[in-house]
Amino acid sequence: MRCKNSSNCIFDLINKINVFILECSFTNVILNSQVSTVST
């Protein structure tokens, strides 16, 4: 993947990482709530 300017690349990468982290934490919250519901 080539970028015209590197700062755009970095921002794009940061955005992708942030989205990934958000999705991961979101699924973790859902999984944790399901587990706690099952265990009680």
N, CA, C and O of each residue as an XYZ file, in Angstrom:
160
protein
N       0.835     -1.199      0.000
C       0.000      0.000      0.000
C       0.867      1.246      0.000
O       1.674      1.448      0.907
N       0.700      2.076     -1.013
C       1.509      3.283     -1.091
C       0.693      4.497     -0.692
O      -0.511      4.569     -0.937
N       1.369      5.444     -0.074
C       0.698      6.670      0.345
C       1.412      7.870     -0.241
O       2.634      7.877     -0.390
N       0.629      8.886     -0.573
C       1.231     10.087     -1.137
C       2.016     10.841     -0.078
O       3.123     11.310     -0.342
N       1.458     10.963      1.112
C       2.244     11.563      2.191
C       2.134     10.714      3.437
O       1.077     10.159      3.736
N       3.223     10.620      4.150
C       3.320      9.640      5.221
C       2.412      9.983      6.394
O       1.966      9.079      7.101
N       2.125     11.263      6.622
C       1.269     11.611      7.752
C      -0.131     11.049      7.543
O      -0.767     10.600      8.497
N      -0.615     11.070      6.307
C      -1.911     10.453      6.027
C      -1.873      8.975      6.357
O      -2.822      8.435      6.925
N      -0.784      8.325      6.006
C      -0.626      6.898      6.287
C      -0.712      6.643      7.776
O      -1.406      5.728      8.219
N      -0.010      7.449      8.544
C       0.016      7.254      9.992
C      -1.376      7.451     10.571
O      -1.822      6.672     11.413
N      -2.057      8.488     10.121
C      -3.404      8.725     10.638
C      -4.332      7.584     10.258
O      -5.165      7.161     11.059
N      -4.189      7.094      9.053
C      -5.023      5.977      8.617
C      -4.758      4.746      9.475
O      -5.683      4.045      9.884
N      -3.497      4.501      9.735
C      -3.131      3.357     10.567
C      -3.704      3.510     11.972
O      -4.254      2.563     12.532
N      -3.570      4.711     12.538
C      -4.104      4.964     13.877
C      -5.611      4.763     13.891
O      -6.156      4.190     14.834
N      -6.274      5.226     12.862
C      -7.723      5.046     12.786
C      -8.084      3.572     12.765
O      -9.005      3.144     13.460
N      -7.365      2.799     11.972
C      -7.653      1.370     11.894
C      -7.414      0.694     13.238
O      -8.196     -0.157     13.662
N      -6.333      1.078     13.901
C      -6.041      0.488     15.213
C      -7.121      0.871     16.211
O      -7.565      0.033     16.996
N      -7.547      2.128     16.188
C      -8.588      2.568     17.113
C      -9.883      1.807     16.883
O     -10.542      1.387     17.834
N     -10.246      1.631     15.619
C     -11.461      0.879     15.303
C     -11.328     -0.553     15.799
O     -12.261     -1.111     16.376
N     -10.166     -1.137     15.567
C      -9.934     -2.508     16.016
C     -10.070     -2.621     17.528
O     -10.707     -3.547     18.031
N      -9.472     -1.679     18.252
C      -9.543     -1.694     19.712
C     -10.984     -1.512     20.173
O     -11.435     -2.178     21.104
N     -11.699     -0.609     19.517
C     -13.094     -0.373     19.886
C     -13.922     -1.628     19.682
O     -14.714     -2.001     20.547
N     -13.743     -2.278     18.547
C     -14.507     -3.492     18.277
C     -14.151     -4.579     19.279
O     -15.030     -5.295     19.758
N     -12.883     -4.706     19.594
C     -12.454     -5.725     20.548
C     -13.052     -5.462     21.913
O     -13.583     -6.379     22.540
N     -12.978     -4.239     22.384
C     -13.521     -3.933     23.703
C     -15.034     -4.092     23.714
O     -15.616     -4.497     24.720
N     -15.667     -3.774     22.593
C     -17.118     -3.931     22.506
C     -17.513     -5.397     22.627
O     -18.425     -5.739     23.380
N     -16.829     -6.257     21.891
C     -17.140     -7.687     21.975
C     -16.785     -8.221     23.360
O     -17.471     -9.102     23.878
N     -15.720     -7.695     23.962
C     -15.361     -8.135     25.311
C     -16.461     -7.786     26.300
O     -16.798     -8.593     27.167
N     -17.015     -6.605     26.177
C     -18.092     -6.186     27.079
C     -19.293     -7.102     26.895
O     -19.910     -7.531     27.870
N     -19.621     -7.399     25.648
C     -20.763     -8.278     25.376
C     -20.501     -9.669     25.952
O     -21.368    -10.250     26.604
N     -19.318    -10.190     25.711
C     -18.979    -11.521     26.214
C     -18.998    -11.540     27.737
O     -19.507    -12.484     28.342
N     -18.450    -10.510     28.352
C     -18.416    -10.450     29.810
C     -19.823    -10.384     30.385
O     -20.112    -11.032     31.391
N     -20.686     -9.622     29.768
C     -22.055     -9.514     30.278
C     -22.778    -10.847     30.124
O     -23.565    -11.232     30.989
N     -22.514    -11.550     29.027
C     -23.139    -12.858     28.841
C     -22.628    -13.850     29.885
O     -23.398    -14.618     30.464
N     -21.339    -13.819     30.107
C     -20.751    -14.741     31.079
C     -21.305    -14.457     32.475
O     -21.657    -15.386     33.202
N     -21.383    -13.205     32.846
C     -21.887    -12.868     34.175
C     -23.361    -13.246     34.301
O     -23.813    -13.654     35.371
N     -24.107    -13.110     33.208
C     -25.516    -13.500     33.248
C     -25.631    -15.012     33.432
O     -26.488    -15.494     34.172
N     -24.764    -15.747     32.755
C     -24.813    -17.210     32.845
C     -24.406    -17.662     34.248
O     -24.997    -18.599     34.784
N     -23.434    -17.031     34.834
C     -22.886    -17.503     36.104
C     -23.805    -17.174     37.278
O     -23.692    -17.813     38.324
N     -24.693    -16.222     37.149
C     -25.567    -15.877     38.281
C     -26.835    -16.698     38.300
O     -27.669    -16.525     39.189
